[in-house]
C-alpha cells in the first residue's frame, strides 16, 4: 500500500550480516514498502571476521530507495537503524571508514576480556555481567595495541552509528543498546571511569549516549540524495538487532520474551528488575521505557540443521511436510542430539568451552534424524527459559521470530515441549522493530508504539504430547558428557 502523502510514515532499517532491509509503515503498523539489498561477503581469515563498511552504507541506501519506491517519501517523518551487536569500524573526520568493519563474531581479541574484567570490578558487580572477548571494548583494546590505523582514527563507531553519521552528515549520539558491549553505563548514559583507566581515549568513542528512540539528528542533503528520504527527516536512535527483534514481535509487558530462531537461538525479554547472573551467561540491556531486557544466545540453532539437510532441499521439505502431517510418527524421540555445528563452545543455557556437537543413539532414517534435531533445539530453548526463571523472571508469553518460526511443526513442538503458548507475530521483520522505535515519539513511548503497531498472527497452544521424560534424558546426557 502506498502512502497518500497525508498519513505519517516511519522507516525502520535492519543492518544484518548478509543484507540490509528497510521497511516503511504507518503508525498503525501497516507496511507500505519493503526493500532489501545484499551486503558484501564477510572476509574470514583465522579468527578475523571483517566486512567492507562502505558496503554497509551502499546497501542501506539501496534498501531504503527500494522501500520508498511505492511510497510518497515526503510523508516519512522518522528513520531508525538497528544493527548487529558488537560490530564496529574506525572512521576519519570525513566519516569515511579507514579499515574494514570488525564483525560481532570477530575473534581476534581473545584474552582482552580478562584485562577489562580486572579493571571493571565495581561496574560488573553493579550491572551483573562480565565482558567477553567478542565485546566491542575488547576489540577496541586489540585495535589500540595492534593496529597502526587506530592512532589515525577520528572515531570508533558501532555499526549503526556509522550509518547514522552518514545519514546526518555529522557525528550523532550512540544508543545505550549498541554501546553496552563497549562498556557504557546504561543508567548514567556515560562512559564509566574504568574505560579511561584502561587507556582507551574517550574522545575516540561517541560523545553522547542516549536511549533508543531518542531523536539524534536529521537527514542531510547528501543522505537525502542517496536514500530518497526527505532532507530534515528525523533520525532516531535505534538499537541492536536483538532488541529490535524483541520489539518487532510485539513483546511489551514485563514477562514477555521472544525467541529468534536463526543460525542461533537468541532469547530476549522484558523484566521489571535487572537480572544479575553470577555465571555471566545472561546480561541485561535497558528498555527505553525504563524496564530491563535480559537475554542470551545459544550457539545451537539452524546452522546445524542447514548443514545436514540444506544440500537436499527437496528431501528437507518432504520431511517437514511429513512431520506436519504426522507429528507423532517420530516424536517424542529417544535420539539425543546437541546440535552445535562448528561451534566449540556454548554460551546459553550454560557456559562451556572445548566442547563439540554430539549424537547419542542410532540416527536411523533422515526423518528420525531431522525430528530429533528439532526436538533437541526445543529442549535447549526450554532449558534457557528455566535458567531465566531461576534468576527471577518467568516467561509469561513467548513470541517467536526468525526463519525457524515459519516451520509450523517446529512451533507446535516447542509449545508442547515447554508447555507454553508460542505467539507468532503478524510482522516478524527485525526492521519492523526499528520502525517501532522511529514511531515512539509520535505515540508517546516505545510501549505505546509497540501496542499500536504490532499484532498477532497465530498462537500455538500445547497439545497432549509430553516430552518430560525425553527432556530429563537429554539433560542427563549433557551433564554426563560436559558436567553442566
Steps between C-alpha positions, in 0.01 A plus 500: 500500500647832402489800726263777391726780618270587791552218749813490713746228400818374662794301366682222683831362375658171607869467421584132530793290384383401152250773409356837594122512523280807510133517585263797476177487696234724645436563868255209517762255383375454144795435271517735202830402344790257536852499366794263526856530372788254540806580707858421400619154605664466838873443457627223724863427578592325821302655782434816297150584373496820294259675265531804274334775704444719195291210372276545806416852389444401136265217601301719740453767233384240248260335746341833598458606137326169423272534801406853393430403140121487553488746788480877493830576672381837625276316748792324674543676832779295663753225438676265744774246440577179687821303447699204623623529857875526548581600140712815459716700261769770514423820307677825415362851552330485160297202631677258264600153615878471521494122552254212456226461757567249777200270522312396811662154490855615428729303731830689480467652849536170688620565853416872504192442714718390792666840505164678479337293773796559730448877465119500504426322828261760641324539165457123465358473851255778425370376165534127551697392193865457405664606174577245230767487233247570223373818669577829324724621782727197469536566127580866565780399738636264235489773233677742731777247568536341157365722220697809396184652349358542851711810566371657176135421572277795585230275650427133559133458417251222550349371177174692548689818598692484174173505305347772718800730457474457123127574511560815706826606336652550846570313821187375675440355845520126547222305669558314825395171340785493247735664750448233767779276366732801491452540874239776513332573831140463382360676805728804504521515116876543528829321447608369843843588644648153457506546119735797524699309764558230237663766282219532245475862376142596577505761223512215249165368627161661422469816709141437614305194608120515482199272529376320189211695341670836576529744211871536421507694173339575166556371147759719326495602134758236403303220668173624354644464151642157579195347671196689373402604852405869524762736636415578862342160575562416866773246572404300808742292707452132427619194689677170453333252268412284800313781674331607175394142439337487844309822432391376157334199660257716694652411837431799721406380850726382781520123460476511120787319325589428140703216352669573168566174316777570254856376475489503881225498762485857630270585788416841643220621720368773725555508875402758760830451681855447380592131503849431629650172383813405699607266218498779244274298270213749498534878480253790492449779254289791618153561358438856374196521728697404813464123522787256442558262210668176615624273227753258368569279200583135454749390237256226408256588225404465137861495381522136606173413323601680182839333492343156520192551285542809280699307233176306435227766517235279339566230759491757780169644379354150471605427858339822620179413317501152652559636850216744454261226391613237751652688796493193726678263259855593607429701815569478787842358404751306706783628276702757697680772304680822592520684163789749528613479136860638491489670839739376769327676786155570638381837633144435617334323689845428643851623432753238393793496257691213344188305408350374174167385362402145583244232414407228750308212343439359155407767249301268277293673232543859392149570624591372847823702494325823397226461759757435773690815406184708530429334833855572624478868411163516675660344809779761495241777477309352797824480699574867424162607630544290812828682568330838451221400739757390760644853488161644586314574176268222379376537144130586481481516120751365247503657155677329210714663231755406237504248221412211729174669598364425151513127577155418641597150613797638694294778662245244618779276627648789701161577655466135599854474641477820706130464589453864406326680218720617214390832348569564131492874420343627181817692405823334607759706307766644731472824301145526636650534849711789374184654353333474842791696649467758223129538583539518879503879516171517310337247735651635821713197595646180360234304689221701338659463156537123539144449618360718221708355217566131574237230462473122542457258210466174696546339839626141523352340813649189667354169382473178699849374415736485797878531459604510866662155500701571186598843634632348823702250294639785290609698807653189656704424186630858480599487866675165452704626204571862603433513874250787476 
